[in-house]
Amino acid sequence: MSDTAEDLIKDKDKLQVRANDLKEKRNQLHLKSKKLADERDSLNSSIRDIRNKISDHKRKRDELNERVKHTKEQRNKLNKSYSEVKKKIEDLERKRSSTTGANLNNLRKQLRALENEQMTQPMSPKKEKKLIEIISDIHGKIKEQEDILNKDPKLKKALDEEKILRQKAEKQHDIVEKLATRAQEEHEHMIKLIKQLENTTKRVNEIQELIVMTKIEADTVHKEFIDCVDKIHDLERKITATQEEKRKTKKAKEATIAQKEASEIFEKFKRGEKLSTEDLMTLQKAGLI
């Protein structure tokens, strides 16, 4: 083998450092993927809650809108009845005015016009005094006509009915407005939650994409790690083989030297020279005695 065991060990150590780095990076990517998955799952749970809330607000809004529709129908019926009674009152007042020679509606119109003139138009004290006298006179005529009209049982009944219908219609209108306001609030809550749902869903999709990319990167790093581990195992086998070959070579070399030394001692033995205990042991190990 061209590479020494020391070279192979250095290569193995470098690969081991690389493998450790890859293992750490892979584990960090797995941890990142897990954290992202936890965040995604938490957001998905929030999405379910948001959807439930949206459904709840939609149901309440629709129920309120249905109540608004029903209440409007009742209000419109009351307004129609009120208009009919109002017309009836006007007819009765017109008939009564024709007998008294005074038109109550005209007197009221005159009064409104004069009061408006007093409040908006600049005038001299004398003119204003005269205007006040006219207004007072009209007030008196209106009061006189109303007293006369109020004594009419038909008119009085119609006026009472008008008052009741007006109050009922106003009450229904207030209910309509309150219900409509509540329906609008439910709708606005629903729209707000829909936007929140859209943003949360968008974030979940982003996280899911990050999870996929992170897993792909983790798989790539893991493959590099496995490749490093395989190379390390291969080097370990080569190191073992190289060390074994070195050991055998050394042993063979030592055996050759020992054999040569034993041969020299054996020659001394054949010549009858005196041998030491160590020399005898060497001959015995070599199998020469």
C-alpha positions as CSV (number, residue, x, y, z in Angstrom):
1,M,0.0,0.0,0.0
2,S,1.3,3.4,-0.9
3,D,-0.2,5.3,2.1
4,T,1.3,4.7,5.5
5,A,-0.9,3.9,8.5
6,E,-0.1,7.4,9.9
7,D,-1.3,9.0,6.6
8,L,-4.5,7.0,6.7
9,I,-5.1,7.9,10.4
10,K,-4.7,11.6,9.5
11,D,-7.2,11.2,6.7
12,K,-9.6,9.3,9.0
13,D,-9.3,12.1,11.7
14,K,-10.1,14.8,9.1
15,L,-13.1,12.8,7.9
16,Q,-14.2,12.3,11.6
17,V,-14.2,16.0,12.1
18,R,-16.2,16.5,9.0
19,A,-18.6,13.8,10.0
20,N,-19.1,15.4,13.4
21,D,-19.8,18.7,11.8
22,L,-22.3,17.2,9.4
23,K,-24.0,15.3,12.2
24,E,-24.3,18.5,14.2
25,K,-25.7,20.4,11.2
26,R,-28.1,17.6,10.4
27,N,-29.4,17.6,14.0
28,Q,-29.8,21.4,14.0
29,L,-31.8,21.2,10.8
30,H,-34.0,18.5,12.3
31,L,-34.5,20.7,15.4
32,K,-35.3,23.6,13.1
33,S,-37.8,21.5,11.2
34,K,-39.4,20.3,14.5
35,K,-39.8,23.9,15.7
36,L,-41.3,25.0,12.4
37,A,-43.7,22.0,12.5
38,D,-44.7,23.0,16.1
39,E,-45.3,26.6,15.0
40,R,-47.3,25.3,11.9
41,D,-49.5,23.0,14.1
42,S,-50.1,25.9,16.6
43,L,-51.2,28.2,13.7
44,N,-53.4,25.5,12.2
45,S,-55.1,25.2,15.6
46,S,-55.6,29.0,15.6
47,I,-57.0,28.7,12.1
48,R,-59.6,26.2,13.3
49,D,-60.6,28.6,16.1
50,I,-60.7,31.6,13.8
51,R,-62.9,29.7,11.3
52,N,-65.3,28.8,14.2
53,K,-65.4,32.4,15.2
54,I,-66.1,33.5,11.7
55,S,-69.0,31.0,11.4
56,D,-70.3,32.3,14.7
57,H,-70.2,35.9,13.7
58,K,-71.7,35.1,10.3
59,R,-74.6,33.2,11.9
60,K,-75.3,36.1,14.3
61,R,-75.0,38.6,11.5
62,D,-77.5,36.7,9.4
63,E,-79.9,36.2,12.3
64,L,-79.7,40.0,13.0
65,N,-80.3,40.9,9.4
66,E,-83.3,38.6,9.3
67,R,-84.6,40.4,12.4
68,V,-83.9,43.8,10.8
69,K,-85.9,42.6,7.7
70,H,-88.8,41.5,9.9
71,T,-88.7,44.7,12.0
72,K,-88.6,46.9,8.9
73,E,-91.7,45.2,7.6
74,Q,-93.5,45.9,10.9
75,R,-92.2,49.5,10.9
76,N,-93.4,50.0,7.3
77,K,-96.8,48.7,8.2
78,L,-97.0,51.2,11.1
79,N,-95.8,54.0,8.8
80,K,-98.5,53.1,6.3
81,S,-101.1,53.1,9.0
82,Y,-99.7,56.4,10.4
83,S,-99.9,58.0,6.9
84,E,-103.5,56.8,6.5
85,V,-104.5,58.3,9.9
86,K,-102.6,61.5,9.1
87,K,-104.5,61.8,5.9
88,K,-107.8,61.1,7.7
89,I,-106.9,63.9,10.2
90,E,-106.1,66.3,7.4
91,D,-109.5,65.5,5.8
92,L,-111.3,66.0,9.1
93,E,-109.4,69.3,9.7
94,R,-110.2,70.5,6.2
95,K,-113.9,69.8,6.7
96,R,-114.0,71.5,10.1
97,S,-111.9,74.4,8.7
98,S,-114.4,74.9,5.9
99,T,-117.2,75.4,8.5
100,T,-115.2,77.7,10.7
101,G,-113.6,79.6,7.8
102,A,-110.0,79.1,9.1
103,N,-107.4,76.7,7.6
104,L,-105.3,75.3,10.4
105,N,-102.6,74.0,8.0
106,N,-102.3,77.4,6.4
107,L,-102.0,79.0,9.8
108,R,-99.3,76.7,10.8
109,K,-97.3,77.3,7.6
110,Q,-97.7,81.1,8.2
111,L,-96.5,80.7,11.7
112,R,-93.4,78.7,10.7
113,A,-92.5,81.3,8.0
114,L,-92.9,84.2,10.3
115,E,-90.9,82.6,13.1
116,N,-88.1,81.8,10.6
117,E,-88.1,85.4,9.4
118,Q,-87.8,86.6,13.0
119,M,-84.8,84.4,13.7
120,T,-82.9,85.0,10.4
121,Q,-83.8,88.4,9.1
122,P,-82.4,91.7,10.5
123,M,-85.1,94.3,11.3
124,S,-85.8,97.4,13.3
125,P,-87.3,97.1,16.8
126,K,-90.6,98.5,15.5
127,K,-90.8,96.0,12.8
128,E,-89.9,93.2,15.1
129,K,-92.5,94.3,17.6
130,K,-95.1,94.3,14.9
131,L,-94.0,90.8,13.7
132,I,-94.2,89.5,17.3
133,E,-97.8,90.7,17.5
134,I,-98.7,89.0,14.3
135,I,-97.0,85.7,15.5
136,S,-98.9,86.0,18.8
137,D,-102.2,86.5,16.9
138,I,-101.6,83.5,14.7
139,H,-100.7,81.4,17.8
140,G,-104.1,82.4,19.3
141,K,-105.9,81.5,16.1
142,I,-104.2,78.1,16.0
143,K,-105.0,77.5,19.6
144,E,-108.6,78.5,19.0
145,Q,-108.9,76.1,16.0
146,E,-107.2,73.3,17.8
147,D,-109.6,73.7,20.7
148,I,-112.5,73.5,18.3
149,L,-111.0,70.5,16.5
150,N,-110.2,68.7,19.7
151,K,-113.9,68.8,20.6
152,D,-114.6,66.7,17.6
153,P,-114.7,63.1,18.8
154,K,-113.8,61.6,15.5
155,L,-110.8,64.0,15.2
156,K,-109.8,63.4,18.8
157,K,-109.9,59.6,18.2
158,A,-107.8,60.0,15.0
159,L,-105.3,62.2,16.8
160,D,-104.9,59.7,19.6
161,E,-104.5,56.9,17.1
162,E,-101.9,59.1,15.2
163,K,-99.9,59.6,18.4
164,I,-99.9,55.9,19.3
165,L,-98.9,54.9,15.7
166,R,-96.2,57.5,15.6
167,Q,-94.7,56.2,18.9
168,K,-94.9,52.6,17.7
169,A,-93.3,53.5,14.4
170,E,-90.5,55.4,16.1
171,K,-89.9,52.5,18.5
172,Q,-89.7,50.1,15.6
173,H,-87.4,52.4,13.8
174,D,-85.1,52.5,16.9
175,I,-85.2,48.7,17.0
176,V,-84.3,48.5,13.3
177,E,-81.3,50.9,13.8
178,K,-80.1,49.0,16.9
179,L,-80.4,45.6,15.2
180,A,-78.7,47.0,12.0
181,T,-75.9,48.4,14.1
182,R,-75.3,45.0,15.9
183,A,-75.5,43.2,12.5
184,Q,-72.9,45.6,11.1
185,E,-70.6,45.0,14.2
186,E,-70.9,41.3,13.7
187,H,-70.1,41.7,10.0
188,E,-67.0,43.9,10.8
189,H,-65.8,41.3,13.3
190,M,-66.2,38.7,10.7
191,I,-64.3,40.7,8.1
192,K,-61.5,41.3,10.6
193,L,-61.2,37.6,11.3
194,I,-61.3,36.7,7.6
195,K,-58.2,39.0,7.1
196,Q,-56.6,37.4,10.1
197,L,-57.4,34.0,8.7
198,E,-55.8,35.0,5.3
199,N,-52.6,36.2,7.0
200,T,-52.4,33.1,9.3
201,T,-53.0,30.8,6.3
202,K,-50.3,32.6,4.4
203,R,-47.9,32.2,7.3
204,V,-48.7,28.5,7.5
205,N,-47.9,28.0,3.8
206,E,-44.6,29.9,4.2
207,I,-43.7,27.7,7.2
208,Q,-44.7,24.5,5.3
209,E,-42.4,25.6,2.4
210,L,-39.6,26.2,4.9
211,I,-40.2,22.8,6.5
212,V,-39.9,21.1,3.1
213,M,-36.7,23.0,2.2
214,T,-35.2,22.3,5.7
215,K,-36.0,18.5,5.4
216,I,-34.4,18.5,1.9
217,E,-31.3,20.2,3.2
218,A,-31.2,17.8,6.2
219,D,-31.5,14.8,3.9
220,T,-28.6,16.1,1.8
221,V,-26.4,16.7,4.9
222,H,-27.4,13.2,6.2
223,K,-26.3,11.6,3.0
224,E,-22.9,13.5,3.2
225,F,-22.6,12.3,6.8
226,I,-23.3,8.6,5.8
227,D,-20.8,9.0,3.0
228,C,-18.2,10.3,5.5
229,V,-19.0,7.4,7.9
230,D,-18.6,4.9,5.1
231,K,-15.2,6.4,4.1
232,I,-14.1,6.3,7.8
233,H,-15.0,2.6,8.0
234,D,-13.1,2.0,4.8
235,L,-10.1,3.8,6.1
236,E,-10.3,1.9,9.4
237,R,-10.2,-1.4,7.4
238,K,-7.2,0.0,5.4
239,I,-5.4,1.1,8.6
240,T,-6.0,-2.3,10.2
241,A,-4.7,-4.0,7.1
242,T,-1.7,-1.7,6.9
243,Q,-0.8,-2.2,10.5
244,E,-1.2,-6.0,10.2
245,E,1.1,-6.0,7.2
246,K,3.6,-3.8,9.0
247,R,3.5,-6.2,12.0
248,K,4.1,-9.3,9.8
249,T,7.0,-7.6,8.0
250,K,8.5,-6.6,11.3
251,K,8.1,-10.1,12.6
252,A,9.6,-11.7,9.5
253,K,12.5,-9.3,9.7
254,E,13.0,-10.2,13.3
255,A,12.9,-13.9,12.5
256,T,15.5,-13.5,9.8
257,I,17.8,-11.7,12.1
258,A,17.3,-14.3,14.8
259,Q,17.9,-17.1,12.4
260,K,21.1,-15.5,11.2
261,E,22.3,-15.0,14.8
262,A,21.4,-18.6,15.6
263,S,23.4,-19.9,12.6
264,E,26.5,-18.0,13.7
265,I,26.2,-19.4,17.3
266,F,25.7,-22.9,15.9
267,E,28.9,-22.6,13.9
268,K,30.7,-21.6,17.1
269,F,29.0,-24.7,18.7
270,K,30.3,-27.0,16.0
271,R,33.8,-25.5,16.4
272,G,33.6,-26.5,20.1
273,E,33.7,-23.0,21.4
274,K,32.2,-22.3,24.8
275,L,28.5,-21.0,24.6
276,S,26.7,-18.9,27.1
277,T,23.3,-19.7,28.5
278,E,21.8,-17.0,26.2
279,D,23.5,-18.6,23.2
280,L,22.0,-21.9,24.1
281,M,18.5,-20.4,24.4
282,T,18.9,-18.8,21.0
283,L,19.9,-22.2,19.5
284,Q,16.9,-23.8,21.2
285,K,14.5,-21.1,19.9
286,A,15.9,-21.6,16.4
287,G,15.4,-25.5,16.7
288,L,19.1,-26.2,16.2
289,I,19.5,-28.2,19.4
